[in-house]
Amino acid sequence: MKVVWPDGKIELLSGIKPDQSLLLDYQQASSPGKIIEPIRLSVYEEISRKVLKTDARHNENSYNDFEQEILLTNVLSTEGPRLVIGDVNRDKLDDFILLGAAGDPDKLFIQHSDGTFSFRENISFIKDKGFESTCGVLLDLDGDGDQDLMIGSGGNDVLVDQINYIVRVYKNDGSGIFIGDPYSIPPVIGNFSSVAAEDIDRDGKKEIFLGARNVPGNYGLIPQSYLLKFKDGNWIDIAPASLGNLGMVTDAVWADADSDGDKDLIVAGDWMAVHIFRNENGSLGAPVIIPRSEGWWTRIQAADLDKDGDTDFILGNWGLNTKFKATPDKPLTMFVNDFDNNGKSEFIVNWYPPLDDRSYPFVQRHELLAQMPGLQKIVPTYEVYGNLTYDSLFRSDVRQKALRFEAKTLESSVLWNDDGKYTLKALPVEAQVSPVFGIVADDLDGDGNIEIWLGGNFYSVKPQIGRYDASKGVLLKTGNYRSFTFQPQQTDGLYVKGEVRDAAIIGSGQSKKIIVARNNDKVLVFGKRKP
């Protein structure tokens, strides 16, 4: 066995017997005779202190999802912050808004000609700091030439009033000062994960897709998503049933998926297959559903990775560095029902333990009984519970009423597009070390090819799962025949600790910057190192 330490020292072990624990001692490692320097993709460095005149920080509020839904495997209330990118003061420079958690105002940072950013206070954001901002988009709602702001709310808190789940609209005065406009608010509520705007019927006004994450306090029930059109002074929902009742949406993007010149809607989510809703003369019809793509999807990024003229899609998932495994032959399953007839839904997640050919409930016995005490007689001991499957835990008439979900893949992947025919292929194993929540796809080194940077991690999970903390950022260089080469962090300079929730490119050429937003932490900015 060859062990390579982070500084390049090597330790060789031979004659290793199976079924034992090994203790590695750094002092026993030696420097290699000749160090072969890896090929550098590009050299980036963190420049946060240089370009951010004030710290841009997300502050997560304290809320424990498990107190309301003990059967969850991970919380849903720490999936922010998201970034909103755009020119808010018409100086042809992109600015950014860092969305805030409940009690933490949204924050606007204005870019200057020297590449630095300064904080611009907005009284309306401070006034509305009680909202959990989960997604946002800049668009010209009033036709005055500047970018207004729409923000979706969420957070999964069942203890707050429904008004906390409204969609907010802020009108821009042209300089980046946003004023709340209650008269332009769409009449919808929900825990929204994504908001995406596009003029799909080419009438000069953008339609708004609002993707709903979940029904707060009732994980597994299908929330209502919307496709909103502003007509005759009112917002109307034009979403077909296949879109409005799609599932627990986590991200969506408008892109030309069929190369016909208009924008289609690509949607992914939790326990969902990837869906492509093609734009047919300004309306969305039945979706193209990617076969065997049911997953725990987190993010979508559109890019022509293979330079064939059509748009491919990078999809973040929960990865392989986890107890959970999912394949078409051995999928993860979830059943949702009011199992104990108490007026509230419950859900049972089932998995295949290692080397097992039968699927069992993942939740521990004491957690199951805390949620459904009536099962005490059926599972009097841990030994009895350990031999029960979902089918043997509940009667057939109860099971028949349950909603059934599957996850057949947990691998972050690329959906390759071949002139409207789609193939889902997993990214390299280095991309599977943690859940992915931030994706950048851009020509980062100026060689004409698009590179992919992935950021992730997730801490608020059940102890028996173990928090996801293995990613320090993953950079993949594209090659011929749709191949990818992993670039070690020590050579690319894009080293990120913490829980990444979003990432974006600002600028171009030598002034290109990568902005990374992290949960309950400071925003990081990376730029090209000067020669």
Secondary structure, DSSP 8 states (H G I E B T S, - for coil): -EEE-TTS-EEE--S--SS------GGG-B--SS------S--EEE-HHHHBSS--B-------GGGT-TT-SB-STT----EEEE-SSSSSS-EEEE---TTS--EEEEE-TTS-EEEE--HHHHHTTTS-EEEEEEE-SSSSSS-EEEEEE----TTS-GGGGB-EEEEE-SSS-EEE-GGG--S-B-EEEEEEEE-SS-SSS-EEEEEEEE-TT-TTS----EEEEEETTEEEE---HHHHT--EEEEEEEE-SSSSSS-EEEEEEEEE--EEE-EETTEE-S-EE-TT--EE--EEEEE-TT-SSS-EEEEE---SSSS----SSS-EEEEEE-TTSSSS-EEEEEE--TT-SS-EE-S-HHHHHHH-GGGGTT--SHHHHTT--HHHHS-HHHHTTSEEEEE-B---EEEEEETTEEEEEE--GGGGSS-EEEEEEE-SSSSSS-EEEEEE-B--B-TTT--B---S-EEEEE-GGG-EEEE-HHHH-----S-EEEEEEES-GGG-EEEEEETTSB-EEEEE---
